């Protein structure tokens, strides 16, 4: 059985590098990774906030938000 991991980003170079180097490195046997571009999917901002995301890029794994690097505050994406 796999757990869901959600990688939230805004498309900036920091976010893209984090996606390529971190989110894609997760074991697909353990995690089903969904990538959400909040710049293009603004309707998912509330979902990201509810998951504890404060800035992007961030990875929500097993219900906990991990902030990888400070690329953009969620308020800037609204």
N, C-alpha and C positions, 0 to 999 in steps of 0.2 A: 504494500500500500504506500502511495506517495502522499506527501504533504504539499500544500500549495505555498509557493513563494511569489510575492509580487514585488517587482522592481519598478519604482516610480521615478520618472525623470522628466526633464523639460527640453531635452534635445541639445543642450549646450555641450561643448567639447568635453568638459569634466564628466558629464552624465554619460555620454556615449562611451568614453574610455572605461568608466566604471561598469557599464553594461557589458562591454566586450571582455573585461578582465575579471569581473566578479560574478555577475549574474549567470554568465555562460559557463562558469567554472563549477557551479553546483552540480552535484551528482544527480543525473536525471532519473536514476533508480530510486532516489529518495525524495526529490522535489520536482513538482511540475511548476515551471517558471512562467509567469505571465509578466510581460513588459507593458507598462502603461506610460504613455507619453502625455503628461498632464497639459502640455501646451496645446496639444491637439484634442485631448479628451477632458476638457474643463469640467464636464459633468461628473467626473470622478474625484474632484478635489475634496469634497465632503467625506467621501469614503477614505481617502488618504489621511485626512485630518483625524477621522474617527479611529484609524489604525495607529495613531501616534506620530505620524510623519509631520515634521516641522519644516524641513527643507529637503530639497532634492540635490543629488541622487540619494535615494533611500531604498532599503530592502526590507520588506516585512516578511519575516520568517517565523513560523510557528507562533504567530500572534504578537511578535515583538518587532518594533521598528528599529532598524539599525541605520544610522546616518553615516554615509560613507565619506562625504566631503561636502563642504558648504558651497553648493553651486547656485542655488536660488531659494529664497524663502517662499513658502507657499503663498503668502500674502501678495507677493509680486506676480504670481500667476493668475490671480483673480481678476 
